[in-house]
Amino acid sequence: MFKCTKGKTNLWGATQVVFSSLFFLCIFLPVSLGLYYLIKNRTYRNVILILISLFFYAWGEPVWISILIVSTLINWFLALKISENKNNWKGKAALTLSVAENLLILVFFKYSGFIAENINLVIGSNIGLGSVGLPIGISFFTFKIISYTADVYKGEVNAQKSPFKLLLYVSLFHQIMAGPIVRYKDMEEAIDNRVETAELFNDGVNRFIIGLGKKVLLSNIAAKVAVNFLGTDYTRLSVLGAWFGIILFALQLYFDFSGYSDMAIGLGKMFGFTYKENFNYPYISKSATEFWRRWHISLGSFFKDYVYIPLGGNRRFMIRNLFIIWLLTGLWHGASWNFIIWGLYFFVLICVEKLFLKKPLDIIPGIFSRIYLWVAVLVGWVFFFHTDLSQAFTFLGIMFGAKNAPFSSPEVSIHFWNNAVFLLIAFIGCTPVFKRLNQKIKFGAFAKPVFNTMVLILSIIFLAGQTYSPFMYFKF
């Protein structure tokens, strides 16, 4: 018999309800849907959504919920002032205050320790900030608020007159923890005038279950196998073991985050909201530039529209602008030098592609450009995984045979063949093969419900036997 339990303490010192938990599946979601659809009144439904979203966040972050609410109220007020003063200095001042307030919150909670640590290292001081903690999802909800006030200033949306409706946008539990970064202009109409239909709800359930399967049946399994090759004693690691381990991490990360995005999109549909896609099969790309048009689309779009284009985009100082974007992308993922190096690594790759590599990549057979992409991305994931840079470079040396490591080992063969079926499904799942088959083959009316039921049952079985496994992007 399965027991629904509350989330346990995660790797970052907090507890929270997660989509891929028995508590969420057995209690939180059914109760939330029941309360939401109990009455058809739109005001009632919005109030219910706010309450359950705040409860969802406060379950794991009771201390930091005040940051979310106070920041939302401050920016609600500033957005009204921006709207009233678009053509004078007061509007610019209000926008500056809004951006500064959100960035100060982000820097204090996410980067203050990193900054103090590096100052201490450089000048030999002993600055100590203690442990301030990291509110989960802080990078996502601060960016959502910044996009809102910036769009009000640009005249792309009207300032929301109700602080409660703005709080609904900021706090929606579907995407507050790990995105996608949904912009207010994509939800403005839906807040008051969304239409919940059986068809949309059905699509939402299907999408949610697909995301659940990605997380529980693919990402978590990849993680269990990867620990045999990553973060271990690298003196015994073989060349093939290093490649096998980082490929497993690449699969883990993709199915973890794209699975969360699928679940968020599905939950949105269940409650009448439609969110834009956040992933578009990035591993089939033929260049790093294309990869980043397909991976975490909402983050790339945010930096492009609110940083890259205002700086001049491709028109002037392109290299400088790209450097800033990729430095920020690295820092956004974490207050650590490995993330900065990871971001700047992609800056170099994309600059090289823009300057002279794009044409050759377009001309050569697709298989070779895809091999280039996979090698390039896997090298990047080495830095993404290892917070210890010495370990990262040791691992890279083994990958490319520079550490006198053996080419292979029995452990690689054992784990490969024991997981051959999983690997086949996972690699196919990185491509649109299943999607295209579903579009071309006319399955019976019961095929999709049967498939979804199987995925749901298998996921519950796996969850019952697994330790707590939060989404990786929660820490960002």
JODADA-V997482 format. One record per residue. PHI is phi in whole degrees, -180 to 180 (NA if undefined). OMEGA is omega in radians with two decimals (NA if undefined). NEAR is the number of other ideal C-beta (glycine too) atoms within 8 Angstrom. Layout:
phi->PHI omega->OMEGA near->NEAR
phi->PHI omega->OMEGA near->NEAR
This chain:
phi->NA omega->-3.07 near->2
phi->-85 omega->-3.14 near->7
phi->-108 omega->3.11 near->6
phi->-79 omega->-3.07 near->8
phi->-126 omega->3.06 near->8
phi->-73 omega->3.12 near->7
phi->-59 omega->3.11 near->14
phi->-88 omega->3.13 near->8
phi->-65 omega->-3.09 near->6
phi->-93 omega->-3.06 near->12
phi->-66 omega->-3.06 near->5
phi->-110 omega->2.96 near->8
phi->81 omega->3.13 near->6
phi->-135 omega->3.02 near->10
phi->-112 omega->3.10 near->9
phi->-159 omega->2.98 near->15
phi->-75 omega->3.07 near->11
phi->-121 omega->-3.11 near->11
phi->-57 omega->-3.09 near->13
phi->-94 omega->3.07 near->13
phi->-130 omega->-3.13 near->12
phi->-66 omega->3.10 near->12
phi->-62 omega->3.14 near->12
phi->-65 omega->-3.07 near->12
phi->-70 omega->-3.03 near->12
phi->-87 omega->-3.00 near->8
phi->-123 omega->-2.97 near->9
phi->-60 omega->-3.08 near->11
phi->-66 omega->3.12 near->9
phi->-59 omega->3.13 near->8
phi->-65 omega->3.14 near->8
phi->-62 omega->3.13 near->10
phi->-64 omega->3.13 near->9
phi->-62 omega->3.12 near->8
phi->-66 omega->-3.08 near->9
phi->-65 omega->-3.07 near->11
phi->-91 omega->-3.14 near->6
phi->-63 omega->-3.14 near->5
phi->-130 omega->-3.06 near->5
phi->-84 omega->-3.11 near->4
phi->-58 omega->-3.06 near->6
phi->-65 omega->3.13 near->7
phi->-61 omega->3.11 near->6
phi->-59 omega->-3.10 near->8
phi->-64 omega->3.10 near->11
phi->-66 omega->3.11 near->12
phi->-63 omega->3.11 near->9
phi->-60 omega->3.13 near->11
phi->-63 omega->3.11 near->12
phi->-63 omega->-3.08 near->12
phi->-65 omega->-3.11 near->8
phi->-71 omega->3.10 near->13
phi->-69 omega->3.10 near->13
phi->-66 omega->3.08 near->11
phi->-64 omega->3.13 near->8
phi->-58 omega->-3.13 near->12
phi->-72 omega->-3.08 near->17
phi->-70 omega->3.11 near->9
phi->-55 omega->3.14 near->12
phi->-105 omega->-3.05 near->11
phi->-132 omega->-3.10 near->12
phi->-63 omega->-3.13 near->7
phi->-75 omega->-2.97 near->6
phi->-89 omega->3.13 near->11
phi->-62 omega->3.11 near->11
phi->-64 omega->3.10 near->7
phi->-62 omega->-3.14 near->11
phi->-60 omega->-3.07 near->13
phi->-69 omega->-3.11 near->10
phi->-63 omega->3.12 near->8
phi->-62 omega->3.11 near->14
phi->-62 omega->-3.12 near->14
phi->-67 omega->3.10 near->10
phi->-61 omega->-3.08 near->10
phi->-76 omega->2.99 near->15
phi->-61 omega->3.14 near->12
phi->-65 omega->-3.12 near->8
phi->-64 omega->3.12 near->14
phi->-64 omega->3.07 near->16
phi->-64 omega->3.11 near->10
phi->-68 omega->3.08 near->11
phi->-63 omega->-3.12 near->16
phi->-63 omega->-3.12 near->11
phi->-78 omega->-3.01 near->8
phi->-133 omega->-3.07 near->11
phi->-63 omega->-3.01 near->9
phi->-102 omega->3.09 near->4
phi->-141 omega->-3.03 near->7
phi->-65 omega->-3.12 near->6
phi->-66 omega->3.10 near->9
phi->-66 omega->3.11 near->15
phi->-64 omega->3.14 near->9
phi->-65 omega->3.13 near->8
phi->-66 omega->3.10 near->14
phi->-65 omega->3.13 near->13
phi->-60 omega->3.11 near->8
phi->-63 omega->3.14 near->9
phi->-63 omega->-3.14 near->16
phi->-64 omega->-3.12 near->11
phi->-63 omega->-3.13 near->8
phi->-62 omega->-3.14 near->12
phi->-68 omega->3.13 near->14
phi->-70 omega->3.10 near->10
phi->-64 omega->3.08 near->8
phi->-61 omega->-3.11 near->12
phi->-64 omega->-3.12 near->12
phi->-65 omega->-3.10 near->10
phi->-63 omega->-3.05 near->9
phi->-79 omega->-3.00 near->12
phi->-99 omega->-2.96 near->10
phi->-121 omega->-3.05 near->10
phi->-62 omega->3.12 near->11
phi->-64 omega->3.13 near->9
phi->-64 omega->3.13 near->9
phi->-64 omega->-3.14 near->9
phi->-62 omega->-3.14 near->11
phi->-60 omega->-3.11 near->8
phi->-76 omega->3.04 near->8
phi->-64 omega->3.11 near->10
phi->-59 omega->-3.11 near->11
phi->-67 omega->-3.05 near->5
phi->-78 omega->-3.02 near->6
phi->-108 omega->3.08 near->5
phi->73 omega->3.13 near->4
phi->-83 omega->-3.12 near->6
phi->-135 omega->3.13 near->4
phi->-70 omega->3.12 near->7
phi->-128 omega->-3.12 near->5
phi->-102 omega->-3.10 near->7
phi->71 omega->-3.13 near->4
phi->-104 omega->-3.12 near->3
phi->-87 omega->-3.12 near->9
phi->79 omega->-3.13 near->9
phi->-129 omega->3.08 near->9
phi->-58 omega->-3.10 near->10
phi->-64 omega->3.09 near->14
phi->77 omega->-3.06 near->11
phi->-61 omega->3.13 near->14
phi->-66 omega->-3.11 near->10
phi->-77 omega->-3.05 near->14
phi->-76 omega->3.06 near->13
phi->-68 omega->3.10 near->13
phi->-68 omega->3.08 near->12
phi->-62 omega->-3.12 near->14
phi->-67 omega->3.12 near->14
phi->-61 omega->3.14 near->13
phi->-63 omega->-3.14 near->13
phi->-66 omega->-3.09 near->15
phi->-67 omega->3.09 near->16
phi->-65 omega->3.14 near->11
phi->-70 omega->3.03 near->12
phi->-63 omega->3.14 near->14
phi->-63 omega->-3.14 near->11
phi->-78 omega->3.13 near->6
phi->81 omega->-3.12 near->5
phi->-84 omega->3.05 near->6
phi->-140 omega->3.04 near->9
phi->-87 omega->3.08 near->6
phi->-63 omega->-3.13 near->9
phi->-75 omega->-3.09 near->13
phi->-78 omega->-3.13 near->4
phi->-98 omega->3.11 near->6
phi->-65 omega->-3.13 near->9
phi->-71 omega->3.12 near->9
phi->-72 omega->3.06 near->11
phi->-69 omega->3.09 near->14
phi->-63 omega->3.07 near->13
phi->-60 omega->3.13 near->13
phi->-60 omega->-3.06 near->14
phi->-71 omega->-2.94 near->12
phi->-98 omega->-3.06 near->14
phi->-46 omega->-3.00 near->13
phi->-66 omega->-3.14 near->11
phi->-60 omega->-3.03 near->10
phi->-138 omega->-3.13 near->14
phi->-78 omega->-3.03 near->13
phi->-79 omega->-3.05 near->12
phi->-146 omega->3.05 near->12
phi->78 omega->-0.02 near->14
phi->-65 omega->3.13 near->13
phi->-78 omega->-3.10 near->13
phi->-86 omega->-3.12 near->13
phi->-86 omega->-3.10 near->10
phi->-61 omega->-3.10 near->12
phi->-65 omega->3.09 near->8
phi->-86 omega->-3.14 near->8
phi->-121 omega->-3.02 near->11
phi->-53 omega->-3.12 near->10
phi->-69 omega->-3.05 near->7
phi->-68 omega->-3.12 near->10
phi->-58 omega->-3.11 near->12
phi->-105 omega->-2.94 near->7
phi->-128 omega->3.12 near->6
phi->-67 omega->3.13 near->9
phi->-122 omega->3.11 near->6
phi->-86 omega->3.13 near->8
phi->-126 omega->3.12 near->6
phi->-63 omega->-3.14 near->5
phi->-65 omega->3.13 near->6
phi->-65 omega->3.12 near->13
phi->-62 omega->3.13 near->11
phi->-62 omega->3.09 near->8
phi->-60 omega->3.13 near->10
phi->-64 omega->3.11 near->15
phi->-62 omega->3.12 near->11
phi->-59 omega->-3.09 near->11
phi->-67 omega->3.13 near->13
phi->-62 omega->-3.11 near->14
phi->-66 omega->3.07 near->13
phi->-61 omega->3.11 near->12
phi->-64 omega->3.10 near->18
phi->-62 omega->3.11 near->16
phi->-63 omega->3.11 near->13
phi->-59 omega->-3.09 near->15
phi->-71 omega->-2.97 near->17
phi->-81 omega->-3.02 near->14
phi->-93 omega->-3.12 near->11
phi->-118 omega->-3.09 near->16
phi->-62 omega->-3.09 near->15
phi->-65 omega->3.11 near->13
phi->-69 omega->3.09 near->10
phi->-59 omega->-3.14 near->15
phi->-64 omega->-3.12 near->11
phi->-65 omega->3.12 near->7
phi->-79 omega->-3.07 near->11
phi->-63 omega->-3.08 near->12
phi->-64 omega->3.08 near->9
phi->-76 omega->-3.05 near->8
phi->-127 omega->-3.10 near->14
phi->-114 omega->3.12 near->11
phi->70 omega->-3.12 near->6
phi->-105 omega->3.05 near->9
phi->-79 omega->-3.04 near->5
phi->-73 omega->3.09 near->10
phi->-67 omega->3.14 near->4
phi->-108 omega->-3.09 near->6
phi->-86 omega->3.10 near->13
phi->-93 omega->3.11 near->13
phi->-60 omega->3.13 near->13
phi->-65 omega->3.10 near->10
phi->-63 omega->3.11 near->14
phi->-64 omega->3.13 near->14
phi->-65 omega->-3.14 near->10
phi->-63 omega->-3.12 near->12
phi->-64 omega->-3.09 near->13
phi->-75 omega->3.02 near->16
phi->-65 omega->3.09 near->9
phi->-62 omega->3.10 near->14
phi->-65 omega->3.10 near->13
phi->-60 omega->3.10 near->12
phi->-67 omega->3.13 near->14
phi->-58 omega->-3.08 near->14
phi->-64 omega->-3.12 near->12
phi->-64 omega->-3.09 near->13
phi->-72 omega->3.06 near->15
phi->-66 omega->-3.03 near->14
phi->-78 omega->3.10 near->14
phi->-68 omega->3.06 near->12
phi->-64 omega->3.09 near->17
phi->-61 omega->-3.13 near->15
phi->-62 omega->3.09 near->14
phi->-60 omega->-3.13 near->13
phi->-67 omega->3.10 near->15
phi->-65 omega->3.11 near->16
phi->-64 omega->3.12 near->15
phi->-64 omega->3.11 near->17
phi->-62 omega->3.10 near->14
phi->-57 omega->-3.14 near->15
phi->-64 omega->3.12 near->14
phi->-61 omega->-3.12 near->12
phi->-105 omega->3.02 near->11
phi->94 omega->-3.14 near->10
phi->-103 omega->3.08 near->11
phi->-121 omega->-3.13 near->6
phi->-106 omega->3.11 near->12
phi->-73 omega->3.13 near->8
phi->-67 omega->3.13 near->7
phi->-113 omega->3.11 near->12
phi->-139 omega->3.13 near->13
phi->-140 omega->3.11 near->7
phi->49 omega->-3.05 near->9
phi->-63 omega->-3.07 near->11
phi->-77 omega->3.03 near->12
phi->-95 omega->-3.10 near->9
phi->-66 omega->3.14 near->12
phi->-114 omega->3.11 near->10
phi->-159 omega->3.09 near->13
phi->-66 omega->3.11 near->13
phi->-61 omega->3.12 near->10
phi->-67 omega->3.13 near->10
phi->-55 omega->-3.09 near->13
phi->-80 omega->2.93 near->11
phi->-84 omega->-3.08 near->10
phi->-110 omega->-3.07 near->12
phi->-101 omega->3.10 near->9
phi->44 omega->-3.01 near->10
phi->-59 omega->-3.08 near->14
phi->-67 omega->3.11 near->12
phi->-71 omega->3.12 near->12
phi->-60 omega->3.12 near->11
phi->-65 omega->3.12 near->9
phi->-62 omega->-3.12 near->12
phi->-64 omega->3.13 near->12
phi->-65 omega->-3.03 near->10
phi->-78 omega->-3.02 near->8
phi->-107 omega->3.12 near->10
phi->-129 omega->-2.99 near->12
phi->-64 omega->-3.12 near->12
phi->-66 omega->3.07 near->9
phi->-59 omega->3.10 near->6
phi->-75 omega->-3.12 near->10
phi->130 omega->3.09 near->10
phi->56 omega->3.12 near->9
phi->-84 omega->-3.03 near->4
phi->-77 omega->-3.13 near->5
phi->-149 omega->3.14 near->5
phi->55 omega->-3.06 near->7
phi->-58 omega->-3.10 near->11
phi->-63 omega->3.10 near->7
phi->-60 omega->-3.11 near->8
phi->-64 omega->3.10 near->12
phi->-64 omega->3.12 near->13
phi->-60 omega->-3.13 near->10
phi->-63 omega->-3.12 near->11
phi->-61 omega->-3.05 near->13
phi->-80 omega->2.98 near->13
phi->-65 omega->3.12 near->12
phi->-66 omega->3.12 near->11
phi->-62 omega->3.09 near->12
phi->-63 omega->-3.14 near->13
phi->-63 omega->3.14 near->12
phi->-59 omega->-3.09 near->8
phi->-77 omega->3.10 near->10
phi->169 omega->3.12 near->9
phi->-87 omega->-3.09 near->8
phi->-159 omega->-3.10 near->8
phi->-64 omega->-3.13 near->6
phi->-65 omega->3.12 near->14
phi->-73 omega->3.09 near->14
phi->-64 omega->3.11 near->11
phi->-63 omega->3.10 near->11
phi->-59 omega->3.12 near->13
phi->-65 omega->-3.12 near->15
phi->-70 omega->3.04 near->12
phi->-60 omega->3.11 near->11
phi->-71 omega->3.03 near->13
phi->-59 omega->3.13 near->13
phi->-63 omega->-3.13 near->8
phi->-59 omega->-3.07 near->10
phi->-71 omega->3.05 near->13
phi->-62 omega->3.12 near->10
phi->-61 omega->3.13 near->9
phi->-65 omega->-3.13 near->12
phi->-66 omega->-3.06 near->9
phi->-79 omega->-3.10 near->6
phi->-155 omega->-3.02 near->6
phi->-91 omega->-3.04 near->9
phi->-61 omega->-3.11 near->10
phi->-63 omega->3.08 near->7
phi->-59 omega->3.13 near->8
phi->-66 omega->3.11 near->12
phi->-75 omega->-3.05 near->8
phi->-86 omega->-3.05 near->5
phi->-67 omega->3.10 near->8
phi->-54 omega->-3.04 near->5
phi->-56 omega->-3.10 near->7
phi->-62 omega->-3.12 near->6
phi->-74 omega->3.11 near->8
phi->-68 omega->3.10 near->13
phi->-73 omega->3.05 near->11
phi->-63 omega->3.07 near->8
phi->-56 omega->-3.11 near->11
phi->-62 omega->-3.12 near->15
phi->-62 omega->3.13 near->9
phi->-63 omega->-3.12 near->8
phi->-62 omega->-3.11 near->10
phi->-69 omega->-3.14 near->12
phi->-64 omega->3.06 near->12
phi->-61 omega->3.09 near->11
phi->-62 omega->-3.13 near->11
phi->-66 omega->3.07 near->12
phi->-61 omega->3.11 near->13
phi->-70 omega->3.13 near->14
phi->-63 omega->-3.09 near->11
phi->-77 omega->-2.98 near->10
phi->-93 omega->3.02 near->12
phi->-75 omega->3.06 near->5
phi->-89 omega->-3.05 near->7
phi->-65 omega->3.12 near->10
phi->-64 omega->3.06 near->6
phi->-65 omega->3.14 near->10
phi->-60 omega->-3.11 near->13
phi->-71 omega->3.05 near->8
phi->-62 omega->-3.14 near->10
phi->-64 omega->3.10 near->15
phi->-62 omega->3.10 near->10
phi->-60 omega->3.10 near->9
phi->-67 omega->3.13 near->16
phi->-55 omega->-3.05 near->12
phi->-106 omega->2.97 near->7
phi->71 omega->-3.09 near->8
phi->-99 omega->-3.07 near->5
phi->-118 omega->-3.12 near->8
phi->55 omega->3.12 near->2
phi->-80 omega->3.06 near->10
phi->-64 omega->-3.10 near->6
phi->-68 omega->-3.13 near->7
phi->-143 omega->3.11 near->9
phi->-155 omega->3.12 near->10
phi->-58 omega->-3.12 near->5
phi->-61 omega->3.14 near->9
phi->-64 omega->-3.13 near->13
phi->-61 omega->-3.12 near->9
phi->-62 omega->-3.11 near->8
phi->-70 omega->3.12 near->11
phi->-65 omega->-3.07 near->10
phi->-73 omega->3.08 near->7
phi->-68 omega->-3.10 near->6
phi->-119 omega->-3.06 near->10
phi->-60 omega->-3.13 near->8
phi->-66 omega->3.10 near->6
phi->-59 omega->-3.12 near->10
phi->-62 omega->3.12 near->9
phi->-62 omega->3.13 near->8
phi->-63 omega->-3.11 near->9
phi->-65 omega->-3.14 near->12
phi->-66 omega->3.08 near->9
phi->-65 omega->3.13 near->9
phi->-66 omega->3.07 near->10
phi->-80 omega->-3.10 near->10
phi->-117 omega->3.11 near->10
phi->-83 omega->-3.09 near->7
phi->-59 omega->-3.12 near->7
phi->-62 omega->3.14 near->9
phi->-64 omega->-3.12 near->7
phi->-70 omega->3.07 near->8
phi->-62 omega->3.13 near->8
phi->-64 omega->3.14 near->8
phi->-76 omega->-3.05 near->6
phi->-88 omega->-3.08 near->5
phi->-94 omega->3.13 near->6
phi->-85 omega->3.11 near->2
phi->-74 omega->3.10 near->6
phi->-66 omega->-3.07 near->4
phi->-62 omega->-3.07 near->3
phi->-97 omega->-3.05 near->6
phi->-63 omega->-3.10 near->8
phi->-66 omega->3.09 near->8
phi->-60 omega->3.13 near->7
phi->-66 omega->3.13 near->8
phi->-62 omega->-3.13 near->8
phi->-63 omega->3.11 near->12
phi->-64 omega->3.11 near->8
phi->-63 omega->3.14 near->8
phi->-62 omega->-3.13 near->13
phi->-64 omega->-3.14 near->10
phi->-64 omega->3.11 near->8
phi->-62 omega->-3.14 near->11
phi->-64 omega->3.13 near->14
phi->-64 omega->3.10 near->11
phi->-61 omega->-3.14 near->8
phi->-67 omega->3.14 near->11
phi->-64 omega->-3.13 near->12
phi->-65 omega->-3.10 near->9
phi->-103 omega->-3.09 near->5
phi->-104 omega->2.96 near->9
phi->-77 omega->-3.10 near->4
phi->-58 omega->-3.08 near->9
phi->-138 omega->-3.13 near->7
phi->-71 omega->3.06 near->10
phi->-67 omega->-3.05 near->14
phi->-63 omega->-3.05 near->9
phi->-80 omega->3.04 near->10
phi->-60 omega->-3.07 near->14
phi->-78 omega->3.13 near->9
phi->-96 omega->NA near->9
